[in-house]
Amino acid sequence: MTKIGVIGSGFIAKGFVNALADHTLYALGKVLTRSTIEDRGDFPHNSHMTRDLNDLIANSDLIVECSGDAIYACDTISKILEANIPVVTMNSEFHVTVGSYFVDKGLVTEAEGDQPGVLAQLHEEAISMGFKPLVYGNIKGFLNENPTSDDMEYWGNKSGISLDMVTSFTDGTKVQIEQTLVANGLGATIAKDGLIALKDDDLLHGGSILSEKAKELGEPISDYLLSPKLPAGVFVAAEHNINQKEGLRYYKMGEGPYYVLEKPYHLCHLEIFKTIARVLRGGGVLLDNSTMPTISTATIAKRDLKVGEKIQKGIGSFDVRGIAVKIKEHKNHIPIGLMKNVILKKDVLAGNELTFDDIDIPASLALTIWKDIEKKALES
């Protein structure tokens, strides 16, 4: 029986471990956590928990990484790949920050379940049917770029997810990170800093507008629709050969020239199993950040930041948020996945982009890797 190890002990990990216990083909190995194990009575099968990475590696045939922490994942995945163990992630933060470095170091793939992995699978289906994708689209129901802590605590408690997670969803950081990964991994670009974020309750109408923008740019784009009425899924807007117009009309796909393929749900921790099966049968990588990314997720101040202030964590904070940008147009920007335990060296006004000149940042493997990734991207 294949032993599956897990990194992380939050919402995704809990759901995945519960589902894994019912699986007939896989067994739970170890669960690597940074929390105090004795205090984690809330975690299912917590007898499998460990704080020792070597213990995890020794008890795993494949590892699922879902910590949501780019710097931590960088450290752990680097050692796991040295042990020649495949890694399936639900951690787009890792991929857009340092994932490109690991593309040729071993098998690391984002999983189906979160929107990027679901879009990658939909992309494969579209290509196999002869569609020519123009838009890789996410669907977001609500956006508030600067929510209050009281609101976020309320919604976090109601949803059973952490404060930083619900905040990153609400302020748009999460969707910006996801669409950065989609752009790099599927060979697309972005139409503008921060994405178009079109408000439209009609998927075909909105997808067609975004398709026109992609045609104008001459390459596919990664973006999202903002609608409280559309399902919490993803879509690909695409063209097809004119000789398929009659058939696609019969299949209720509309008159063209743009057609929308939709997946109206994403079941994060449950769909990870599909990618595990893909990897174990030799199907290879579903989605990664590519060896030469062109898009990153930069850090924007939510409020006026002052010299000497410390930002403990950028993603999901009330200090900063992330937006998708072109690396070549934002030299020296700070990927929001690196914004951890940084201290301000300069004042930064609300709405402005932070650069490395503005902060003192701790040394890390992730920081070193990012600097190399940025250098190659700027020279390409």
HELIX and SHEET records of a PDB file:
HELIX    1   1 PHE A   11  ALA A   21  1                                  11    
HELIX    2   2 ILE A   37  ASP A   39  5                                   3    
HELIX    3   3 ASN A   46  HIS A   48  5                                   3    
HELIX    4   4 LEU A   53  ALA A   58  1                                   6    
HELIX    5   5 ALA A   70  GLU A   82  1                                  13    
HELIX    6   6 SER A   92  PHE A   94  1                                   3    
HELIX    7   7 HIS A   95  GLY A   99  3                                   5    
HELIX    8   8 SER A  100  PHE A  102  1                                   3    
HELIX    9   9 GLN A  115  SER A  128  1                                  14    
HELIX   10  10 SER A  149  SER A  159  1                                  11    
HELIX   11  11 LEU A  163  THR A  170  1                                   8    
HELIX   12  12 THR A  173  LEU A  186  1                                  14    
HELIX   13  13 LEU A  203  LEU A  217  1                                  15    
HELIX   14  14 ILE A  242  GLN A  244  5                                   3    
HELIX   15  15 LYS A  245  TYR A  250  1                                   6    
HELIX   16  16 CYS A  268  LEU A  280  1                                  13    
HELIX   17  17 ILE A  327  GLU A  329  5                                   3    
HELIX   18  18 ILE A  336  LEU A  338  5                                   3    
HELIX   19  19 PHE A  356  ASP A  358  5                                   3    
HELIX   20  20 LEU A  365  GLU A  379  1                                  15    
SHEET    1   A 6 MET A  49  THR A  50  0                                        
SHEET    2   A 6 TYR A  26  LEU A  32  1                                        
SHEET    3   A 6 THR A   2  ILE A   7  1                                        
SHEET    4   A 6 LEU A  62  GLU A  65  1                                        
SHEET    5   A 6 VAL A  87  THR A  89  1                                        
SHEET    6   A 6 VAL A 108  GLU A 110  1                                        
SHEET    1   B 5 LEU A 198  LYS A 199  0                                        
SHEET    2   B 5 ILE A 221  LEU A 226  1                                        
SHEET    3   B 5 LYS A 132  LYS A 140  1                                        
SHEET    4   B 5 VAL A 234  GLU A 239 -1                                        
SHEET    5   B 5 TYR A 259  LYS A 263 -1                                        
SHEET    1   C 2 ILE A 295  ALA A 301  0                                        
SHEET    2   C 2 VAL A 320  LYS A 326 -1                                        
SHEET    1   D 3 LYS A 310  LYS A 313  0                                        
SHEET    2   D 3 LYS A 340  LEU A 344 -1                                        
SHEET    3   D 3 ILE A 359  ASP A 360 -1                                        
END                                                                             
